[in-house]
């Protein structure tokens, strides 16, 4: 006796509904869910304080976002290798202070020359810190947490030594550059956004990015296939330091001076953005798009709480809750994959 199979049923059995699979993949995408939450938070604050959605306040948020996002980009690269960089906050301060000292000695020259030299100096300080971090990791055999904790403390101390605890190198002309010139964007903000975009392409589409993820996934296997792990890790820490140096210059232009505490606490917020964005602290997995969205979410949460007349001291509490939520979501997803 032959069995007659309905071709329609057979086709539906062999070929699952693609639209349903697409829908499930979208809901399982942490970056997409993070974007929805960020939009919901923005709408909430805008509904309660209409001025929060104004162009002027949006521009302020973009400026605050630019202060954070480059540090998040650098941390994304570092965390993708399985490391961590606690020194970026003090690097922001140190680069801004040293850059301010250099620019103060060129005060009689044109503003363009002064700021150009200051930018080069800030980047140079960041690169130097990255090199020191790498040397401590590879030659002093310190784990990244301890190595960057050492440079964090040294950088913060040097800032106080050089400045006596007070801002130096007053430059009101630098502040004018951070005023929006193209709609809500200033020229430095546009440069930072462009750097972030290029860094995202570089991480996910280049060989350097693939090597970075390979080192974070399994350094031994990466070394076995010919990747120079030491050079790769060094390059990543140097990149993180350079981006922190650029951030230091941007903060200098915002404040109009080199402040010894300008980057205080920024390293923890940058790491928070990377974790909330979906990166694994053990390395091998990170999405720069998630870091960018998380940095924007942290920015609007911090600004929104101020508009709601909540003490700024609660910002750290809010960031801690976001980190806990993101880490819990990662753990639940991992557990669900293992059980399936």
C-alpha positions in Angstrom: 0.0 0.0 0.0 1.5 3.4 -1.0 1.4 6.4 1.2 0.3 9.6 -0.4 2.0 12.7 0.9 0.4 16.1 0.4 3.1 18.1 -1.4 1.9 21.2 0.3 2.4 19.7 3.7 5.8 18.2 2.7 7.0 21.5 1.5 5.9 23.3 4.6 7.6 20.6 6.7 10.9 20.8 4.9 11.0 24.6 4.6 10.3 26.5 7.8 8.6 29.8 7.6 11.5 32.2 6.8 9.6 35.2 8.0 9.2 33.6 11.4 12.9 32.8 11.6 13.7 36.4 10.7 11.4 37.6 13.4 13.0 35.3 16.0 16.5 36.3 15.0 15.6 40.0 15.3 14.2 39.5 18.8 17.3 37.6 19.8 19.6 40.3 18.6 20.9 42.2 21.6 21.8 45.3 19.7 18.3 45.6 18.3 16.7 45.2 21.7 19.1 47.7 23.1 18.1 50.2 20.4 14.4 49.7 21.3 15.1 50.3 25.0 17.2 53.4 24.2 14.4 54.8 22.0 11.9 54.1 24.8 14.0 55.8 27.4 14.4 58.9 25.1 10.7 59.0 24.5 10.0 58.8 28.3 12.3 61.7 29.1 11.0 63.7 26.2 7.4 63.1 27.2 8.1 64.3 30.8 10.3 67.2 29.8 9.6 68.5 26.3 12.7 70.6 26.1 14.7 67.3 26.4 13.8 66.6 22.7 14.8 70.1 21.5 17.6 70.6 19.1 19.7 72.5 21.6 19.6 69.7 24.2 20.0 67.1 21.6 23.2 68.9 20.6 24.4 68.8 24.2 23.8 65.1 24.4 25.8 64.6 21.2 28.7 66.5 22.7 28.5 64.3 25.9 28.2 61.2 23.7 31.4 62.1 21.9 33.2 62.4 25.1 32.3 58.8 25.9 32.2 57.0 22.6 35.8 57.0 21.7 36.8 55.5 25.0 34.1 52.8 24.4 35.6 52.1 21.0 39.0 51.6 22.4 37.6 49.4 25.2 35.7 47.3 22.6 39.0 46.4 20.8 40.7 45.7 24.1 37.9 43.6 25.6 37.6 41.7 22.3 41.1 40.4 23.0 40.1 39.3 26.4 41.8 42.2 28.1 40.7 45.4 29.9 42.0 48.9 30.0 41.4 50.8 33.2 43.8 53.6 32.3 41.7 55.4 29.7 40.2 57.8 32.2 43.5 59.0 33.6 44.9 59.1 30.1 42.1 61.5 29.1 43.2 63.8 32.0 46.9 63.4 31.5 46.8 64.0 27.7 44.6 67.0 28.2 47.0 68.4 30.9 50.2 67.8 28.9 48.6 69.1 25.7 47.5 72.2 27.6 51.0 72.8 28.8 52.4 72.4 25.3 49.7 74.8 23.8 50.4 77.3 26.5 53.9 77.6 25.3 52.6 78.3 21.8 50.1 80.9 22.8 51.6 83.6 20.6 51.1 81.5 17.4 47.9 81.0 15.4 45.0 79.1 17.0 45.1 76.5 14.3 48.8 75.7 14.9 48.3 75.7 18.7 45.4 73.2 18.5 47.1 71.0 15.9 50.2 70.7 18.1 48.0 70.0 21.1 46.2 67.3 19.3 49.4 65.6 18.3 50.7 65.8 21.9 47.5 64.4 23.3 47.6 61.4 20.9 51.3 60.9 21.6 50.6 60.7 25.4 47.8 58.2 24.7 50.1 56.1 22.5 52.8 56.2 25.2 50.4 55.0 27.8 49.3 52.2 25.5 52.9 51.1 25.0 53.5 51.1 28.8 50.4 49.0 29.3 51.6 46.5 26.7 55.1 46.3 28.2 53.7 45.6 31.7 51.5 42.9 30.3 54.1 41.2 28.1 57.4 41.8 29.9 56.4 42.4 33.5 53.9 39.5 33.2 51.1 41.5 34.8 47.5 40.6 34.0 45.7 43.4 32.0 43.6 44.4 35.0 46.7 45.0 37.2 48.8 46.5 34.4 46.3 49.1 33.5 45.4 49.8 37.1 49.1 50.7 37.6 49.1 53.2 34.7 45.7 54.5 35.8 47.2 55.4 39.2 50.4 56.8 37.7 48.5 58.9 35.2 46.1 60.4 37.8 49.1 61.2 40.1 51.1 62.8 37.3 48.1 65.1 36.5 48.1 66.4 40.1 51.9 66.8 40.1 51.8 68.8 36.8 48.8 71.0 37.8 48.8 71.2 41.5 45.2 70.1 41.3 43.9 73.1 39.4 43.0 73.5 35.7 45.8 75.0 33.5 46.2 76.5 30.1 43.1 78.6 29.8 42.0 78.9 26.2 38.6 80.4 25.5 39.1 80.2 21.8 39.1 76.4 22.0 35.6 76.4 23.5 34.2 78.1 20.4 35.1 75.1 18.3 32.7 72.9 20.3 29.8 75.1 19.5 27.5 73.5 16.9 28.4 74.6 13.4 26.4 72.2 11.2 22.9 71.9 12.7 23.6 70.2 16.2 27.1 69.1 15.3 30.4 70.8 16.0 33.4 70.1 13.8 35.2 68.1 16.5 32.0 66.0 17.1 31.8 65.2 13.4 35.4 64.1 13.4 34.8 61.8 16.4 31.7 60.3 14.8 33.7 59.7 11.6 36.5 58.0 13.6 33.9 55.8 15.3 32.4 54.7 12.0 35.8 53.9 10.5 36.8 52.0 13.7 33.6 49.9 13.4 34.4 49.0 9.8 38.0 48.2 10.7 36.9 45.9 13.6 34.4 43.9 11.7 35.7 43.9 8.1 39.5 44.0 8.3 42.1 41.3 8.9 43.2 43.3 12.0 39.7 42.9 13.4 39.6 39.2 12.7 43.0 38.8 14.4 41.6 40.7 17.4 38.7 38.4 17.8 40.9 35.3 17.2 43.2 36.3 20.0 40.3 36.9 22.4 38.7 33.5 21.5 41.8 31.4 21.9 45.3 33.0 22.0 47.0 29.6 21.8 45.1 28.7 18.6 45.7 32.2 17.2 49.4 31.8 17.8 49.3 28.3 16.2 47.9 29.7 12.9 50.6 32.3 12.6 49.1 35.4 14.4 51.6 37.4 16.3 49.6 37.6 19.5 52.0 39.9 21.3 52.0 42.4 18.4 48.2 42.2 18.1 47.7 42.9 21.8 50.2 45.8 21.7 48.4 47.3 18.7 45.1 47.2 20.5 46.3 48.8 23.7 48.1 51.5 21.6 44.9 52.1 19.7 42.9 52.4 23.0 45.5 54.9 24.3 45.4 57.0 21.1 41.6 57.2 21.2 41.8 58.3 24.9 44.3 60.9 23.8 41.9 62.3 21.2 39.2 62.3 23.8 41.5 64.2 26.1 41.9 66.9 23.4 38.1 67.0 22.9 37.5 67.5 26.6 40.2 70.2 26.7 38.3 72.1 23.9 35.0 71.7 25.9 36.5 73.0 29.1 38.9 75.5 27.6 41.7 74.2 29.8 43.5 71.1 30.9 41.7 69.7 34.0 43.5 67.1 36.1 40.2 65.3 36.9 38.6 65.6 33.5 38.6 61.8 32.9 37.8 60.7 36.4 35.4 57.7 36.3 35.2 57.6 32.5 37.0 54.3 32.3 34.1 52.6 34.2 31.5 54.2 32.0 33.3 53.2 28.9 33.6 49.6 30.1 29.9 49.7 31.0 29.0 50.8 27.4 31.0 47.8 26.0 29.4 45.3 28.4 25.9 46.7 27.9 26.5 46.6 24.1 26.9 42.9 24.2 30.6 42.2 24.5 31.9 39.3 26.5 34.5 40.2 29.1 36.2 36.9 28.4 37.0 38.1 24.9 36.3 36.8 21.4 32.9 38.6 20.9 32.0 42.2 20.7 29.9 44.5 18.5 30.9 48.1 18.1 27.3 49.0 17.1 26.2 47.8 20.5 28.9 49.9 22.2 27.7 53.0 20.3 24.1 52.4 21.1 24.9 51.7 24.8 27.1 54.9 25.0 24.1 56.9 23.6 21.8 55.3 26.1 24.1 56.1 29.0 24.3 59.6 27.8 20.6 60.2 27.6 20.0 58.5 30.9 22.5 60.7 32.6 21.1 63.8 31.0 17.4 62.7 31.5 17.9 62.2 35.2 19.2 65.7 35.6 16.1 67.0 33.7 14.0 65.0 36.1 15.7 66.8 39.0 17.4 63.6 40.2 20.8 64.1 41.8 23.7 63.3 39.5 25.0 61.0 42.2 22.3 58.5 41.0 24.0 58.3 37.6 26.4 55.7 38.8 23.4 53.7 40.3 21.6 53.8 37.0 24.7 52.7 35.1 25.3 49.8 37.6 21.7 48.7 37.0 22.2 48.7 33.3 25.3 46.7 33.6 23.6 44.1 35.8 20.7 43.8 33.4 23.0 43.4 30.4 25.1 40.8 32.2 22.1 38.9 33.3 20.6 38.9 29.8 23.9 37.5 28.5 24.0 34.7 31.1 20.4 33.7 30.4 21.0 33.6 26.7 24.1 31.4 27.2 22.2 29.1 29.5 19.4 28.8 27.0 21.8 27.9 24.2 23.5 25.3 26.4 20.2 23.7 27.4 18.9 23.6 23.9 
